[in-house]
């Protein structure tokens, strides 16, 4: 099996990945809090860990990819009061919208997608266990984790002793330590709440992920519960630090063998933030650009780097992807053989080096140039065409781009009514040609051209695309 190297956020260096169990990998990625539509930050994280998923799969690992949905949270409750809608109504709407956005971005389906509200029992069990060990205690407003009881607290983020970091934690005079955090929040008037022996209330954010990992993924006879825990760089502290502490005190295991984090998204140089009003909703971007184009653009920077999103670069990136699809058009509908060994090795060498997408895309650029030169020199080279089809399919498998129909890719942005009109005109032209009424066929072709569309007659039938 090929060696894979990943950057471990805790060790702060690239390390060779070695799974806990041979040929199997368990991954948990912190998913969205479902109270609003997905934004570019969600896309960045989803694509980063989808790449990890794909890289492990093409290296023949059996991957269990888990992403949770936080469906109980202050922001969700606030939206309930503002809209007079139920919690389930709100969360189900935004979970569905998130999944649709992920599908548009060509993100592979997750193996597991646990929801917080469906895993309350294991959360309560963990909290009871922590209370029994005096690692947690009750105050007037909830149950808190005592960070002083975890000797390793701070090892994940190296930030636990940073006063500026601790200032982010809500001040409560009843807490034993300033860094202690809520495991369970006691119910306020008209609050969403659940029964528990330590008090009516709801879980804190950090306990959710630890509990779901314990229930759905944890290896019982291992030093580590899972192979890889991932999320955005903003989750390293306090969220991941607190998750790790809870798990160590609850089970005497480390939560994850490796920790991976993706970089932030900046909009035209400013860090993406709703307070700045620059948090692009994916649904708005996807009106103007296909999800595959957005995905390809986000692949142009290494996942750990901060990404500066601007439309000018997005358009340039699309032109680069267009070139790959123009090559795909040249072998449209053809049979495939096997992937070129050198091409596959070069792609894997790039991706197995901490998912170096910039290097992988450079390999693809080289393939495009070589392919066009060879096809220009000998358009009837069937062996090369078959290999090229296989190479393009491997790009889709490893990177999640190039999998669309070669002509449909160039049809993006045309509304359904116009598509229906185009298809009707193509059928009319086809019938005219069958009847040898070439004058009508030419007139219909002119009508189609007037719609901003180019028609091509191929061995696989009539195809069209936007001019």
C-alpha positions, 0 to 999 in steps of 0.5 A, spaced: 500 500 500 502 507 498 504 511 503 500 517 505 502 523 509 498 528 512 499 534 517 497 533 524 494 539 527 496 537 534 504 534 532 504 541 528 508 537 522 506 532 516 506 525 519 505 518 515 498 516 516 497 509 519 490 506 520 489 503 527 486 497 523 489 494 517 486 497 511 480 501 515 479 508 516 474 511 521 473 519 520 469 524 524 468 531 521 464 536 525 458 538 521 454 544 521 449 547 526 443 547 522 439 553 523 441 557 516 443 555 509 450 553 507 456 558 506 463 558 503 466 556 509 461 549 509 463 548 502 471 549 504 471 544 509 466 539 506 471 539 500 477 538 504 475 532 507 471 529 501 478 529 498 481 526 504 475 521 503 477 520 496 484 519 497 484 514 502 479 510 497 483 510 491 489 508 496 484 502 497 482 503 504 475 502 507 473 508 509 467 510 514 466 517 513 462 520 519 459 527 519 454 530 524 448 535 524 448 539 530 440 540 531 439 543 538 443 549 539 442 556 541 441 559 534 436 554 532 432 556 538 433 563 537 430 561 530 424 558 533 422 564 537 423 568 531 419 564 526 414 560 531 416 554 527 418 547 531 425 545 532 424 539 527 421 543 522 427 548 522 433 543 522 430 538 517 429 544 512 436 546 513 439 539 513 436 537 506 438 544 503 445 542 506 445 535 503 443 538 496 449 543 496 454 538 498 451 534 492 452 540 487 459 540 490 460 533 488 461 531 495 461 523 496 455 521 501 457 520 508 457 513 511 454 516 517 450 522 519 448 522 526 444 528 529 445 530 536 437 529 538 438 522 536 444 521 541 441 524 547 442 517 551 449 516 550 451 524 552 447 523 558 451 516 560 457 520 559 455 526 563 453 521 569 460 518 568 464 524 569 460 526 575 461 520 578 468 521 577 468 528 580 470 530 573 464 534 572 459 538 577 453 541 577 452 549 578 445 553 578 445 553 571 448 546 568 453 541 569 460 543 567 466 539 566 472 540 571 478 542 566 483 541 572 481 534 572 484 532 565 492 533 566 492 533 558 488 539 557 491 544 552 495 538 549 490 539 542 491 546 541 496 548 545 492 554 547 489 552 554 493 557 558 492 562 553 488 568 557 486 571 551 483 564 549 480 563 555 476 569 555 472 566 549 469 562 555 463 565 558 464 567 565 460 564 571 462 565 578 460 558 580 465 555 575 471 551 579 476 554 573 475 559 568 476 554 562 471 549 565 465 548 560 458 546 560 456 539 558 449 540 560 445 547 560 439 547 565 432 549 562 430 556 562 423 558 561 420 556 555 426 553 553 427 546 548 429 541 554 430 534 555 429 530 561 436 527 565 437 525 572 442 531 573 436 536 571 431 538 565 435 541 560 439 540 553 446 538 552 452 543 551 455 543 544 462 539 546 459 533 549 455 532 542 461 530 538 464 526 543 458 522 545 457 520 538 464 518 536 463 513 542 456 510 540 458 510 533 465 509 531 469 508 537 474 502 537 474 499 544 481 495 545 485 501 542 489 507 545 485 511 540 477 511 539 478 513 531 483 514 526 482 522 524 478 527 527 477 533 522 474 540 522 475 547 520 481 551 524 476 555 528 474 548 531 481 547 534 480 551 540 475 550 544 471 545 541 476 540 539 480 541 545 474 540 550 472 534 546 478 530 547 478 532 554 471 529 556 473 523 552 480 522 556 476 522 562 470 518 560 474 512 557 481 513 558 482 513 551 484 518 546 479 521 541 483 521 535 490 518 533 490 524 528 487 531 527 486 535 521 483 542 520 482 546 514 483 553 513 479 559 513 475 562 507 477 570 506 472 574 501 476 579 497 481 579 503 477 579 509 476 573 513 469 570 512 464 573 517 457 574 518 458 580 522 462 583 516 456 581 511 461 577 507 458 570 508 457 568 501 451 563 501 452 557 497 445 557 494 447 564 491 453 562 488 450 556 485 445 560 481 451 563 477 456 557 477 455 550 477 458 546 484 463 543 480 466 549 478 466 552 485 469 545 487 475 546 482 476 553 484 477 551 492 481 545 489 486 550 487 489 552 494 492 546 499 486 545 504 490 547 510 491 554 507 487 560 508 483 561 501 481 568 498 475 567 494 474 572 489 470 572 482 475 574 478 479 568 480 473 563 480 472 565 472 479 564 471 479 557 474 473 555 470 476 556 464 482 551 466 476 546 468 473 548 461 480 545 458 479 539 461 472 538 459 474 540 452 478 534 452 473 530 454 468 532 448 474 529 444 473 522 446 465 523 447 462 516 448 468 512 447 470 506 450 475 506 456 481 501 457 486 502 463 489 508 467 496 510 464 500 508 470 505 514 470 499 518 470 496 515 476 502 514 480 503 522 479 496 524 481 497 519 487 504 522 489 501 529 489 495 527 493 498 522 498 503 528 500 498 531 505 492 532 499 497 537 495 491 539 490 496 544 486 501 539 484 495 534 482 492 539 478 499 541 475 499 533 473 492 534 469 494 540 466 500 536 463 495 531 461 490 536 457 496 539 453 499 532 451 492 529 449 490 535 445 497 535 441 496 527 440 489 528 438 491 533 433 496 529 430 492 523 430 485 523 431 484 516 430 488 513 435 483 509 438 488 506 444 490 513 446 483 515 446 481 509 450 486 510 455 484 518 456 477 516 457 480 512 463 484 517 465 479 522 466 474 517 470 480 517 475 480 524 475 473 524 477 474 518 482 480 522 486 478 529 485 471 529 484 471 533 478 470 531 470 465 526 472 459 530 468 457 529 461 462 533 457 456 537 453 451 538 459 457 541 463 457 547 457 449 547 458 450 550 465 446 557 466 440 555 461 433 555 464 429 549 463 424 552 459 429 554 454 432 547 454 426 544 453 425 549 447 432 547 444 430 539 445 424 540 441 428 544 435 433 539 435 428 533 434 424 538 429 431 538 425 432 531 426 425 529 423 427 534 417 433 531 415 430 524 415 425 527 410 431 530 406 428 537 407 435 540 408 432 547 407 427 546 414 433 543 417 438 549 416 432 554 418 431 550 425 439 550 426 439 558 425 433 558 430 437 554 435 443 558 434 439 564 435 438 561 442 446 562 444 447 554 442 451 550 438 449 544 435 453 538 433 452 531 430 456 526 433 456 518 432 453 518 439 447 523 436 446 530 436 449 534 442 449 541 444 452 546 448 452 554 450 456 558 445 
